[in-house]
Amino acid sequence: MNQLIMVRYGELSTKGKNKRNFIQTLGNNIIHALKQFPLCKVEIKHDHIYIDPKDNPIEKVCSRLKDVSGIYSFSIVERLPLDIDIIASRSLEIAKEQNKKTFKIKAKRADKSFQYSSDEINRYIASKILSQTSYKVDVHNPELLIQITIREDYCYLFFSEILGIGGYPLSTGGKAMMMLSGGIDSPVASYLMIRRGIKIECVHFASPPYTNEGVISKIKDLAKVLTSYQPNITIHIVPFTKLQEEIYKNVNVSYAITIMRRMMYRIATIIASRRSCLLLANGESLGQVASQTPMSVNVIERVTTYPVIRPLAVMDKIDIIKIARQINTYDISIRPFEDCCTIFEVKDPTTQPSLAKVEEYESKFDYQSLIDECIQNAEIIKISDEEAEDELL
């Protein structure tokens, strides 16, 4: 039996003249994702990508494909000769193996030179199954749907479909600087950005000795999980302690979080510009905390000229947690290590900051030299999918 994996593109079909480039990028990403499976052959077509697993376990290859953005779905298909009796015989075997009660045959004749029409194929194969089994036809909601595609060289037959993560192929959307805190939200936002075809670099603000070294380990482990979706991730660890201390010395405590976030945006913007990023991104969800109300966001975001993407902006926490569990970041995110946003407790942070007051507080200290120092002393960490795979072995 010649089994292949047939990959479907989903949204890529809407890309018009750019479709070819998107498909080629997806094919290259699949080849990289399957590098641990030697001899796998990837064949890129305009309507599907076909993967021959060779001697590799097809289930493990399928499992890896589930993490590749740009794949809408895929199926394990059997490649058969263009012989109606061979196709009918294999369809009958599948029907008996699956042991369902209702079925439907759905044939597509992509090669119009094949001597039977799609309807004739459907009727011929259905008659074989009806005459030799207790199956009944259900054209609306069959328990078993056998799909047959006739092409110039072979017939491709399949009866199941596995959903991918959808979205666009990684790197087709440029690059964003992700503000990665280590909590539940920002890793989920990172995943959703990657899923949309956008490569990410990450910036994390650390405040030693107030923050534990465990926070950095947590950030690294989150990045390792995310390398399932993006092979290599760069993290900029920014030492934020001195700047944070100056904020709390010079600013009314109710405004401290607002101004701290403005400083983070300023730093992230400079790093993003140096790293050829097109966007800033974070895990903010509107109204979740004081700095994420519409009024706070309005005041905070004024310090950057970069577009700020918030994939979680209108999502409920329970839905965010659900995704975090699905992508295996939740258990890492809840490790009990505080980040720089939580170490200084603010009992009554403003939810409606005044821009005039913010600018007045900021004029009281030389924050620009502190920002320059933060960037100058930032540590760069690179996390690769090879490193993550080694830990799993």
VOMI-820537 format. One record per residue (C-alpha): x, y, z; residue number from 1. Coordinates in steps of 0.02 Angstrom, whole numbers, padded with zeros to 5 digits. Each point is the difference from the previous one (the first is absolute). Layout:
// residues N
@x: X&y: Y&z: Z&num: NUM
...
//
This chain:
// residues 393
@x: 00000&y: 00000&z: 00000&num: 1
@x: 00073&y: 00169&z: -00053&num: 2
@x: -00048&y: 00125&z: 00135&num: 3
@x: 00034&y: 00186&z: -00014&num: 4
@x: -00053&y: 00154&z: 00098&num: 5
@x: -00100&y: 00130&z: -00097&num: 6
@x: 00009&y: 00177&z: 00071&num: 7
@x: -00137&y: 00129&z: -00031&num: 8
@x: 00032&y: 00187&z: 00000&num: 9
@x: -00160&y: 00081&z: 00065&num: 10
@x: 00016&y: 00191&z: -00002&num: 11
@x: 00144&y: -00003&z: -00123&num: 12
@x: -00128&y: -00025&z: -00138&num: 13
@x: -00048&y: 00184&z: 00021&num: 14
@x: 00175&y: 00067&z: -00034&num: 15
@x: -00017&y: 00024&z: -00189&num: 16
@x: 00165&y: 00041&z: -00084&num: 17
@x: 00093&y: -00027&z: 00165&num: 18
@x: -00067&y: -00176&z: 00022&num: 19
@x: 00151&y: -00082&z: -00083&num: 20
@x: 00122&y: 00086&z: 00119&num: 21
@x: -00106&y: -00044&z: 00151&num: 22
@x: -00008&y: -00183&z: -00053&num: 23
@x: 00187&y: -00009&z: -00032&num: 24
@x: 00034&y: 00076&z: 00171&num: 25
@x: -00118&y: -00126&z: 00080&num: 26
@x: 00088&y: -00141&z: -00091&num: 27
@x: 00170&y: 00060&z: 00063&num: 28
@x: -00069&y: 00014&z: 00177&num: 29
@x: -00067&y: -00178&z: -00010&num: 30
@x: 00169&y: -00063&z: -00060&num: 31
@x: 00083&y: 00084&z: 00150&num: 32
@x: -00131&y: -00066&z: 00121&num: 33
@x: 00029&y: -00178&z: -00062&num: 34
@x: 00190&y: 00008&z: 00007&num: 35
@x: -00002&y: -00129&z: 00140&num: 36
@x: -00077&y: -00124&z: -00122&num: 37
@x: 00137&y: -00046&z: -00125&num: 38
@x: -00047&y: -00042&z: -00180&num: 39
@x: -00174&y: 00079&z: 00014&num: 40
@x: -00044&y: 00064&z: -00174&num: 41
@x: -00102&y: 00162&z: -00015&num: 42
@x: -00082&y: 00036&z: -00167&num: 43
@x: -00074&y: 00175&z: -00020&num: 44
@x: -00149&y: 00020&z: -00117&num: 45
@x: -00113&y: 00149&z: -00036&num: 46
@x: -00149&y: -00078&z: 00089&num: 47
@x: 00079&y: -00116&z: 00130&num: 48
@x: 00166&y: -00053&z: 00075&num: 49
@x: 00035&y: -00186&z: -00001&num: 50
@x: 00117&y: -00079&z: 00127&num: 51
@x: 00071&y: -00174&z: -00021&num: 52
@x: 00056&y: -00057&z: 00174&num: 53
@x: 00106&y: -00141&z: -00073&num: 54
@x: 00055&y: -00109&z: 00147&num: 55
@x: -00048&y: 00126&z: 00134&num: 56
@x: -00153&y: -00034&z: 00111&num: 57
@x: -00141&y: 00092&z: -00088&num: 58
@x: -00089&y: 00040&z: 00165&num: 59
@x: 00154&y: 00092&z: 00068&num: 60
@x: 00017&y: 00098&z: -00162&num: 61
@x: -00184&y: 00050&z: 00014&num: 62
@x: 00025&y: 00053&z: 00181&num: 63
@x: 00140&y: 00118&z: -00052&num: 64
@x: -00105&y: 00076&z: -00139&num: 65
@x: -00132&y: 00054&z: 00127&num: 66
@x: 00120&y: 00139&z: 00059&num: 67
@x: 00036&y: 00075&z: -00172&num: 68
@x: -00091&y: 00164&z: -00030&num: 69
@x: -00083&y: 00017&z: -00170&num: 70
@x: -00066&y: -00179&z: -00002&num: 71
@x: -00190&y: -00002&z: 00007&num: 72
@x: -00014&y: -00190&z: 00003&num: 73
@x: 00080&y: -00158&z: -00065&num: 74
@x: -00046&y: -00180&z: -00034&num: 75
@x: 00087&y: -00166&z: -00014&num: 76
@x: -00037&y: -00050&z: -00180&num: 77
@x: 00026&y: -00159&z: -00098&num: 78
@x: 00070&y: 00018&z: -00174&num: 79
@x: -00079&y: -00125&z: -00119&num: 80
@x: 00011&y: -00038&z: -00186&num: 81
@x: -00130&y: 00080&z: -00114&num: 82
@x: -00104&y: -00158&z: -00005&num: 83
@x: -00183&y: 00012&z: 00052&num: 84
@x: -00005&y: -00180&z: 00063&num: 85
@x: 00156&y: 00021&z: 00107&num: 86
@x: -00073&y: 00161&z: 00072&num: 87
@x: -00167&y: -00084&z: 00035&num: 88
@x: 00085&y: -00152&z: 00079&num: 89
@x: 00102&y: 00108&z: 00119&num: 90
@x: -00153&y: 00106&z: 00044&num: 91
@x: -00094&y: -00160&z: 00045&num: 92
@x: 00144&y: -00057&z: 00111&num: 93
@x: 00000&y: 00168&z: 00091&num: 94
@x: -00188&y: -00010&z: 00027&num: 95
@x: 00018&y: -00173&z: 00077&num: 96
@x: 00148&y: 00055&z: 00108&num: 97
@x: -00089&y: 00154&z: 00067&num: 98
@x: -00159&y: -00098&z: 00040&num: 99
@x: -00120&y: 00148&z: -00001&num: 100
@x: -00183&y: 00004&z: -00047&num: 101
@x: -00015&y: 00139&z: -00129&num: 102
@x: 00117&y: 00061&z: -00136&num: 103
@x: 00022&y: 00117&z: -00147&num: 104
@x: 00119&y: -00003&z: -00148&num: 105
@x: 00064&y: 00171&z: -00056&num: 106
@x: 00102&y: -00007&z: -00159&num: 107
@x: 00090&y: 00146&z: -00083&num: 108
@x: 00063&y: -00023&z: -00177&num: 109
@x: 00142&y: 00128&z: -00011&num: 110
@x: 00059&y: -00087&z: -00158&num: 111
@x: -00148&y: 00013&z: -00119&num: 112
@x: 00078&y: -00127&z: -00120&num: 113
@x: -00042&y: -00141&z: 00122&num: 114
@x: -00134&y: -00105&z: -00084&num: 115
@x: -00127&y: 00009&z: 00143&num: 116
@x: -00084&y: 00159&z: 00062&num: 117
@x: -00003&y: 00042&z: 00185&num: 118
@x: -00181&y: -00056&z: 00014&num: 119
@x: 00037&y: -00163&z: -00088&num: 120
@x: 00144&y: -00033&z: 00119&num: 121
@x: -00112&y: 00036&z: 00150&num: 122
@x: -00137&y: -00118&z: -00061&num: 123
@x: 00117&y: -00140&z: -00051&num: 124
@x: 00094&y: -00007&z: 00165&num: 125
@x: -00157&y: 00026&z: 00106&num: 126
@x: -00083&y: -00147&z: -00088&num: 127
@x: 00146&y: -00113&z: 00047&num: 128
@x: -00013&y: 00049&z: 00184&num: 129
@x: -00189&y: -00013&z: 00005&num: 130
@x: 00000&y: -00174&z: -00079&num: 131
@x: 00131&y: -00074&z: 00117&num: 132
@x: -00032&y: 00086&z: 00168&num: 133
@x: -00144&y: 00059&z: 00109&num: 134
@x: 00045&y: 00183&z: -00026&num: 135
@x: -00130&y: 00128&z: -00050&num: 136
@x: 00031&y: 00159&z: -00097&num: 137
@x: -00016&y: 00166&z: 00093&num: 138
@x: 00044&y: 00147&z: -00112&num: 139
@x: -00022&y: 00132&z: 00136&num: 140
@x: 00083&y: -00068&z: 00157&num: 141
@x: 00091&y: -00164&z: -00037&num: 142
@x: 00099&y: -00088&z: 00135&num: 143
@x: 00129&y: -00047&z: -00133&num: 144
@x: 00045&y: 00120&z: -00140&num: 145
@x: 00116&y: -00076&z: -00129&num: 146
@x: 00077&y: 00133&z: -00111&num: 147
@x: 00083&y: -00036&z: -00166&num: 148
@x: 00102&y: 00119&z: -00106&num: 149
@x: 00045&y: -00049&z: -00178&num: 150
@x: 00158&y: 00081&z: -00067&num: 151
@x: 00104&y: -00026&z: -00156&num: 152
@x: 00117&y: -00126&z: 00078&num: 153
@x: -00091&y: -00082&z: 00147&num: 154
@x: -00160&y: -00011&z: 00101&num: 155
@x: 00011&y: 00069&z: 00176&num: 156
@x: -00121&y: -00077&z: 00126&num: 157
@x: -00031&y: 00051&z: 00181&num: 158
@x: -00136&y: -00005&z: 00132&num: 159
@x: 00059&y: 00112&z: 00143&num: 160
@x: 00059&y: 00178&z: 00024&num: 161
@x: 00116&y: 00068&z: 00136&num: 162
@x: -00011&y: 00185&z: 00040&num: 163
@x: 00160&y: 00104&z: 00004&num: 164
@x: 00020&y: 00167&z: 00089&num: 165
@x: -00047&y: 00099&z: -00155&num: 166
@x: 00060&y: 00178&z: -00024&num: 167
@x: 00142&y: 00048&z: -00118&num: 168
@x: 00174&y: -00072&z: -00029&num: 169
@x: 00129&y: 00066&z: 00122&num: 170
@x: 00098&y: 00153&z: -00062&num: 171
@x: -00127&y: 00052&z: -00132&num: 172
@x: -00059&y: 00141&z: 00116&num: 173
@x: 00167&y: 00076&z: 00048&num: 174
@x: 00064&y: 00012&z: 00178&num: 175
@x: -00066&y: 00069&z: 00165&num: 176
@x: 00078&y: 00039&z: 00168&num: 177
@x: -00101&y: -00095&z: 00131&num: 178
@x: -00003&y: 00063&z: 00179&num: 179
@x: 00016&y: -00166&z: 00091&num: 180
@x: -00036&y: 00011&z: 00186&num: 181
@x: -00003&y: -00183&z: 00051&num: 182
@x: -00182&y: -00001&z: 00052&num: 183
@x: -00140&y: -00097&z: -00083&num: 184
@x: -00049&y: 00130&z: -00129&num: 185
@x: 00156&y: 00051&z: -00096&num: 186
@x: 00053&y: -00177&z: -00053&num: 187
@x: -00176&y: -00027&z: -00069&num: 188
@x: 00011&y: 00167&z: -00092&num: 189
@x: 00170&y: -00055&z: -00067&num: 190
@x: -00075&y: -00161&z: -00068&num: 191
@x: -00143&y: 00094&z: -00083&num: 192
@x: 00122&y: 00121&z: -00083&num: 193
@x: 00105&y: -00145&z: -00066&num: 194
@x: -00158&y: -00087&z: -00059&num: 195
@x: -00038&y: 00155&z: -00104&num: 196
@x: 00166&y: -00017&z: -00091&num: 197
@x: 00094&y: 00131&z: 00102&num: 198
@x: 00172&y: -00042&z: 00068&num: 199
@x: 00031&y: 00063&z: 00175&num: 200
@x: 00146&y: 00058&z: 00103&num: 201
@x: -00033&y: 00025&z: 00184&num: 202
@x: 00044&y: 00133&z: 00127&num: 203
@x: -00010&y: -00039&z: 00185&num: 204
@x: 00022&y: 00127&z: 00140&num: 205
@x: 00094&y: -00069&z: 00151&num: 206
@x: 00024&y: 00086&z: 00169&num: 207
@x: 00132&y: -00092&z: 00099&num: 208
@x: 00020&y: -00020&z: 00147&num: 209
@x: -00187&y: 00029&z: 00022&num: 210
@x: -00041&y: -00133&z: -00131&num: 211
@x: 00062&y: -00177&z: 00021&num: 212
@x: 00117&y: -00083&z: -00125&num: 213
@x: -00140&y: -00127&z: -00020&num: 214
@x: -00092&y: 00128&z: -00106&num: 215
@x: 00136&y: -00007&z: -00132&num: 216
@x: -00004&y: -00189&z: 00000&num: 217
@x: -00188&y: 00012&z: -00021&num: 218
@x: 00020&y: 00117&z: -00149&num: 219
@x: 00126&y: -00118&z: -00081&num: 220
@x: -00115&y: -00150&z: 00026&num: 221
@x: -00147&y: 00093&z: -00075&num: 222
@x: 00106&y: 00043&z: -00152&num: 223
@x: 00051&y: -00182&z: -00017&num: 224
@x: -00184&y: -00049&z: -00010&num: 225
@x: -00031&y: 00137&z: -00128&num: 226
@x: 00140&y: -00069&z: -00110&num: 227
@x: -00122&y: -00137&z: -00047&num: 228
@x: -00084&y: 00136&z: -00104&num: 229
@x: 00151&y: 00111&z: -00041&num: 230
@x: 00169&y: -00087&z: -00012&num: 231
@x: 00110&y: 00136&z: 00075&num: 232
@x: -00048&y: 00135&z: 00125&num: 233
@x: 00109&y: 00145&z: 00059&num: 234
@x: -00035&y: 00072&z: 00173&num: 235
@x: 00063&y: 00170&z: 00059&num: 236
@x: 00014&y: 00000&z: 00190&num: 237
@x: -00006&y: 00183&z: 00053&num: 238
@x: 00065&y: 00046&z: 00175&num: 239
@x: -00141&y: 00113&z: 00060&num: 240
@x: 00042&y: 00021&z: 00185&num: 241
@x: 00078&y: 00174&z: 00003&num: 242
@x: -00133&y: 00075&z: -00111&num: 243
@x: -00139&y: -00082&z: 00100&num: 244
@x: 00072&y: 00065&z: 00164&num: 245
@x: 00009&y: 00177&z: -00070&num: 246
@x: -00181&y: -00010&z: -00053&num: 247
@x: -00055&y: -00045&z: 00176&num: 248
@x: 00108&y: 00140&z: 00074&num: 249
@x: -00069&y: 00138&z: -00111&num: 250
@x: -00177&y: -00051&z: -00045&num: 251
@x: -00162&y: -00005&z: 00097&num: 252
@x: -00024&y: -00184&z: 00036&num: 253
@x: -00169&y: -00006&z: -00087&num: 254
@x: 00087&y: 00050&z: -00162&num: 255
@x: 00152&y: -00113&z: 00019&num: 256
@x: -00067&y: -00144&z: -00106&num: 257
@x: -00055&y: 00117&z: -00139&num: 258
@x: 00170&y: 00082&z: -00012&num: 259
@x: 00092&y: -00165&z: 00018&num: 260
@x: -00097&y: -00067&z: -00149&num: 261
@x: 00042&y: 00157&z: -00100&num: 262
@x: 00184&y: -00031&z: 00035&num: 263
@x: -00016&y: -00180&z: -00057&num: 264
@x: -00080&y: 00056&z: -00162&num: 265
@x: 00139&y: 00125&z: -00030&num: 266
@x: 00132&y: -00134&z: 00026&num: 267
@x: -00092&y: -00129&z: -00105&num: 268
@x: -00018&y: 00126&z: -00141&num: 269
@x: 00187&y: 00036&z: -00006&num: 270
@x: 00046&y: -00184&z: 00001&num: 271
@x: -00134&y: -00037&z: -00130&num: 272
@x: 00069&y: 00133&z: -00117&num: 273
@x: 00176&y: -00070&z: 00017&num: 274
@x: -00062&y: -00177&z: -00035&num: 275
@x: -00103&y: 00043&z: -00156&num: 276
@x: -00167&y: -00035&z: 00083&num: 277
@x: -00159&y: 00072&z: -00076&num: 278
@x: -00110&y: -00014&z: 00153&num: 279
@x: -00006&y: -00007&z: 00189&num: 280
@x: -00109&y: -00134&z: 00079&num: 281
@x: -00050&y: -00051&z: 00176&num: 282
@x: -00122&y: -00106&z: 00099&num: 283
@x: -00113&y: 00141&z: 00059&num: 284
@x: -00186&y: -00033&z: 00015&num: 285
@x: -00111&y: 00154&z: 00013&num: 286
@x: -00056&y: 00036&z: 00178&num: 287
@x: 00093&y: -00146&z: 00079&num: 288
@x: 00108&y: 00112&z: 00110&num: 289
@x: 00015&y: 00188&z: 00032&num: 290
@x: 00129&y: 00029&z: -00137&num: 291
@x: -00110&y: -00087&z: -00129&num: 292
@x: -00156&y: 00108&z: 00008&num: 293
@x: -00034&y: 00097&z: -00161&num: 294
@x: 00049&y: 00163&z: 00086&num: 295
@x: 00165&y: -00073&z: 00064&num: 296
@x: 00041&y: -00078&z: -00168&num: 297
@x: -00031&y: 00167&z: -00085&num: 298
@x: 00124&y: 00091&z: 00113&num: 299
@x: 00131&y: -00139&z: 00004&num: 300
@x: 00004&y: -00031&z: -00187&num: 301
@x: 00035&y: 00182&z: -00044&num: 302
@x: 00187&y: -00025&z: 00029&num: 303
@x: 00022&y: -00112&z: -00152&num: 304
@x: -00025&y: 00027&z: -00186&num: 305
@x: -00008&y: -00188&z: -00027&num: 306
@x: -00167&y: -00089&z: -00024&num: 307
@x: -00039&y: -00103&z: 00155&num: 308
@x: -00086&y: -00167&z: -00028&num: 309
@x: -00099&y: -00078&z: 00144&num: 310
@x: -00059&y: -00173&z: -00056&num: 311
@x: -00091&y: -00026&z: 00166&num: 312
@x: -00083&y: 00171&z: 00009&num: 313
@x: -00180&y: -00062&z: 00006&num: 314
@x: 00026&y: -00176&z: 00066&num: 315
@x: -00062&y: -00062&z: 00169&num: 316
@x: 00129&y: -00070&z: 00121&num: 317
@x: -00079&y: -00173&z: -00004&num: 318
@x: 00024&y: -00007&z: -00189&num: 319
@x: 00180&y: 00058&z: 00015&num: 320
@x: 00035&y: -00136&z: 00129&num: 321
@x: -00078&y: -00129&z: -00116&num: 322
@x: 00123&y: 00045&z: -00139&num: 323
@x: 00145&y: 00004&z: 00125&num: 324
@x: -00041&y: -00179&z: 00049&num: 325
@x: -00014&y: -00053&z: -00183&num: 326
@x: 00172&y: 00068&z: -00045&num: 327
@x: 00081&y: -00063&z: 00162&num: 328
@x: 00050&y: 00169&z: 00073&num: 329
@x: -00123&y: 00006&z: 00145&num: 330
@x: 00097&y: -00106&z: 00126&num: 331
@x: 00157&y: 00102&z: -00033&num: 332
@x: -00091&y: 00166&z: 00013&num: 333
@x: -00072&y: -00038&z: 00172&num: 334
@x: 00169&y: -00036&z: 00080&num: 335
@x: 00008&y: 00112&z: 00155&num: 336
@x: 00129&y: 00126&z: -00059&num: 337
@x: -00053&y: 00183&z: -00006&num: 338
@x: 00048&y: 00115&z: -00144&num: 339
@x: 00040&y: 00185&z: 00011&num: 340
@x: -00182&y: 00051&z: -00020&num: 341
@x: -00053&y: -00085&z: 00161&num: 342
@x: 00143&y: 00024&z: 00122&num: 343
@x: -00054&y: 00174&z: 00058&num: 344
@x: -00177&y: -00009&z: 00062&num: 345
@x: -00111&y: 00147&z: -00049&num: 346
@x: -00162&y: 00000&z: 00100&num: 347
@x: -00093&y: 00130&z: -00102&num: 348
@x: 00072&y: 00018&z: -00176&num: 349
@x: -00089&y: 00125&z: -00110&num: 350
@x: -00111&y: -00069&z: -00137&num: 351
@x: -00028&y: 00171&z: -00079&num: 352
@x: 00171&y: 00083&z: -00007&num: 353
@x: 00017&y: 00181&z: -00054&num: 354
@x: 00129&y: 00026&z: -00138&num: 355
@x: 00045&y: 00170&z: 00074&num: 356
@x: 00038&y: -00077&z: 00169&num: 357
@x: 00099&y: -00140&z: -00079&num: 358
@x: 00109&y: 00123&z: -00095&num: 359
@x: 00021&y: 00106&z: 00157&num: 360
@x: 00063&y: -00150&z: 00100&num: 361
@x: 00117&y: -00054&z: -00140&num: 362
@x: 00078&y: 00174&z: -00006&num: 363
@x: 00063&y: -00022&z: 00179&num: 364
@x: 00139&y: -00123&z: -00044&num: 365
@x: 00119&y: -00041&z: -00141&num: 366
@x: -00082&y: -00157&z: -00064&num: 367
@x: 00084&y: 00006&z: -00172&num: 368
@x: 00175&y: -00034&z: 00068&num: 369
@x: -00073&y: -00144&z: 00102&num: 370
@x: -00084&y: -00069&z: -00156&num: 371
@x: 00166&y: 00010&z: -00093&num: 372
@x: 00084&y: -00095&z: 00142&num: 373
@x: -00137&y: -00133&z: -00002&num: 374
@x: 00025&y: -00031&z: -00186&num: 375
@x: 00190&y: 00005&z: 00010&num: 376
@x: 00002&y: -00134&z: 00136&num: 377
@x: -00134&y: -00112&z: -00074&num: 378
@x: 00047&y: -00183&z: -00016&num: 379
@x: -00044&y: -00094&z: -00159&num: 380
@x: -00050&y: -00183&z: 00014&num: 381
@x: -00033&y: -00111&z: -00151&num: 382
@x: -00112&y: -00152&z: 00017&num: 383
@x: -00008&y: -00130&z: -00140&num: 384
@x: -00115&y: -00145&z: -00036&num: 385
@x: 00153&y: -00115&z: -00001&num: 386
@x: 00032&y: 00048&z: 00182&num: 387
@x: -00180&y: -00037&z: 00046&num: 388
@x: 00004&y: -00168&z: -00092&num: 389
@x: 00161&y: -00050&z: 00089&num: 390
@x: -00084&y: 00023&z: 00169&num: 391
@x: -00142&y: -00114&z: -00052&num: 392
@x: 00116&y: -00142&z: -00052&num: 393
//
